[in-house]
Amino acid sequence: MSTSSPVTAPGRSAAGRATLIGISAILMWALLAPLTALTGALPPFQTVAVAFAIGGLTGICGTLAGGRSPVRAMRQPAAAWALSVGGLFGFHFLYFLSLKSAPPVEANLINYLWPLFIVLFSALLPGERLRWWHIAGAFAGLAGTALLVTRGGGLSVRTEYLPGYVAALGSALIWTTYSLLNRRFGQVPTDAVAGFCLATAVLALACHLAWEATVWPDDAVGWAALIGLGIGPVGAAFFAWDHGVKRGDIRALGALSYGAPLISTLLMITFGLAEGHWTVWAACALIVGGALLASREMLRR
């Protein structure tokens, strides 16, 4: 079965390469938590504004290095701008709001419903079919993520945290909608993501100036982490994800996305930013097994 964009129908090898590029975004997102922790006490919207500005400027440099015009790349339909900026900014806005309005464990778990939503809702896309192994793999990944973020404990749902839960669910739905509908804009070049990142940076800056006090890193490690965020998890990752969801196997990408919190946790443990626990290894089995199951068609190709 082929995966195709609305504009072109790439062969299996092209779709496989696009999927691998999308997977690189997941690997970069695994660095998000460790790098964010290393930035210290920087407010979230300030971090988003600076990181997206770096990511956008890096993308423009890449476009120029390739001999292409960044201005031409940004001349895209208003609908493409609304979807992309709304997806990038809306996701981060509601995600940080959920972390402030509900316990982080519950908020993070609800937010990580988006890989499951991508796998399930991809059946609504033209030319796509949802098979049992996609569903089983997605739910295995969800179970592994739940075990990972709760450390084997239970979730306590309290009504005073309802706004935070709703915000977390909203962030998951926004990212799912962005990822799926982005396939309908296959004619929009990935170079345009630089403009979307810069617009997101401006909106995040407005939120920072309205609600936060400015804080800058106090050492070289903090500055390196902030720059690393802009180049990788909040920069190149969005370019890679844009290409992957438009031309790759979006169901496999959705299931494989559960690897991000797992790899992130392992990195946090490795760098001494978090403690190890038996649930990490149990979650590893569930997440990796579920991802392999959901990606069986891609692995065959």
N, C-alpha and C positions, 0 to 999 in steps of 0.2 A: 504494500500500500504506500502510495507516495504522499508526501506532504507538500502542499503548494501554496504560494501566495496568490492573491486575487489577480496579480498582473502577469506573473510568469509561472511556469511549471517546471521547477528545477528537477534534474534527475536525482537518483538516489544518492549518488556520490556528492552532489552539490548540497543536498539536504543534510547529509551526514556531516559535511564540513561546517555548515551553518549551525547544526546542533552542537558540535564541538566548540564553536566560538561562543555559543550561548552558555555552555558549561563553564567556560573560562570566567564568565560574569559571576556564576555561583561561587567559584573558588575565590574570586576577589571579594565578594560579599562576606566570605568567612573571615576576612581580615577586619571587617567593620568594627566588631566589638572590641578586639584587642587594641586596634589603633585608637578608637574612641576613648578607651580607658587610659591610654597613654597620653592623651591630650590634657588630662587633669580636670580642672574645674571649669572648663569652657562651657558656657551656656549652650543648650542644644541648637537653638535657631542661629546663633552666631557660628557654631560649627558647621551647620548646613550651608549657611550663606558663603562662608569662606571656602569650604570644600567644593561646592558647586561652581563657584567662580573659578577656582583653579582647574576643575574638570572642564569647564567650558572653554577657557583659554588654552588649555592643553589640546583640546579637540580642534580648535581653530589652527593651532600650530601644525597639527597633523594634517589638516586639510591643505594648508599652504605648502607643506613639505611634499605632498603628493601632486602638486601642480594644479590643484582645484581651487575654485573660488568659494570662500565661506559665505560671502554675501549671496551668491547665487543659490547655495545650498539652503540658506535660510528663507528663501522666497517660496514658501509653502502655503497651502490652503489654510484658512483660519481654523478649519476643523482639525487639521493635524496639530496646529499649535495648541488649541484648546485641549485636545486629548493628551498630548505629551506633557505640557506644563501642568495641566490639571492632575495627571497621574503622578508625576515626580513630586510636585509640591503638596498635592492633596494627601498622598501617602505619608510623607514625612510629617506634615502638620498634624494629622490625626494620630499617627503613631506616637509622637512625643506627647500629645495631649492625653493619650491613653495611659502613658507611663506616669503622668502627673496626677491622673484622676483615679487610678486603680493600682492594686499591688502589681509590681512588674512581672511576677511569674504568670499570673492570670492574663495580664494584658499581652505579654509576649506569646503565650500559647494561642490566644484567640487570633492575634495577628498572623501567626503562622498557619492559619487555615488557607492562606492564599495559594500555596502549591496544590492543595487538595481541590480548591475551587477551579484552578486552571485545568487540571486533569479532567474533572467532571464536566465543566462548562465547555470544554473544547469540542464536545460532541455537537454543539450547536453551530460550529463553523462549517462552511461549505467544504465538502470533500473529506471530512473527518468522521471517524467512527470510534465509539468508545467500546472497548472490549473488557472482559472480566479482569484481565491481568493489569490493566490501567487502574481500575478501581481498587483491586486488592493491593497493588503496590502503593497507591496514594494513601490508603488507610493504614498500611504498615508504617509508612513514613510519619503519618500523623501520630500514631501510637508511640513511635520512637521519640518524636519531638516532645510529646506530652510527658513521657518518662524522663526525658532529659531536663526539661525546664522545671519539673516538679520534684525531681530527685526522689521519685517513688512515693511522695506524699500526696495528700488529697488537695483538691481545690475547694476553697470556701467562697461561695457566691453570696455576696452581701449587697443589699439594695442600695446602700450609699455609694457603692462603686459602679452602679449601673451606667452612669455617663461615660466612665472609662471603658467599660466593656463595649458599649455601643461605638465609641471612637475606635477601639481596636478592631472591631468587626468591620467598621467603615473603611479603615485603612486596608484591610485584607481585600474587601470588595473593590476598592479603587484600583489596587495594583492588579487584581485579576482582570478587571474591565480594561485597563490600559494595555495589559499584555495581550489579551485576546483581540481587542479591536485594532490594535496596532498592525495586525496582519492585513487589514483592509487598506492600509496606506503603504503598500509595498512599493509604490512609485516614489515615496519620500526617501531620499538618500540618508544613510546613517550619519553623514557629515552634518545634517541638520540638528542632530542631538546637541551639538555645541551651543546652538542658540537656545534650545529648550533648557539646557543647564544654566545658562546665564540668566534667563528669565526667572527660573526657579530661585537662583541666588538673590535676585532683586526682591522677590516676594519674601524670602526668608529674612533678608536684611530688614525689611519693613517690620516684620514680626519681632525681630530682635530689638530694634530701636523702640518699639512700643511696649515691650513686656520684660526686657532683660537688661542687666547691667553688663557692660563690656568687660571681658576678662581675656588676657592673652597668656599663652604658655610662658612659664617662668624658667624653662631650661631648653637645651638643644633637643632632648628627646621629645618633648611636647611639640616643638615646632616641626620636627621630622615626621611625627605621627600625623599632624594636621596636614602637612604637604602630601604625605602618603595617602591620606584619605581622599584628597582631591584628585590625585593621579590615578588611584586604583578603584576602591569600592564606590566612590562618589564621582568617578570620572570615567575611566576606560570601561568599567563594568556596564554602564548604561549604553555605551556604544555597542558592546558585544551582545548585550541582551536584546537591543533593538534588532540587530542582524539575525540573532538566533530565533526570536519569536516570529519574525517575518518570513523566514525561509527555511527554518529547521523543524524538527519534530517537537511541537509545543507540549504534547502530553509527556514525552520523556523529560523535557526541561522542567515541567511542573513537578514531576515526581523526584527528579534529581535535586531540585531546590531544597529538599529537606536535608541535604548534606551540608548546607550552609551553617545551621546552628550546631550541628555535630562537629564539623571541622573547627568552627569558631571556639567551641567549648574546649576541644583538645588543645588548640593553640593557647587559650587562656591558662589551661593547666600547665602546659609546657613552659610558659613564660612566668609562671608563678602568680598569675593574676586571679586564679581560681583554684579550688581544691578538687582533687579527683574523687570519684565515687563509683560504686559498682554499677549504678544506673547508667553511667556513661557507656560502659561496654555492652550492656543490654540494649541500650538505645542504638549503639553502633550496628548491632546485628539486625535490628528492625529497620533502620533507615537504609543501610546498604542493601539489605535483602529486598526491601520494597522498591528501591530505585532500580536495581537490576531487573526485577520482575516487570516493572512498568516500562522498562526500556528494552525489552527482549527483541522487539522488531528492529530497533536501531543496532543492537549488538549483532544480530544476524547479518545485517547489511555490512 
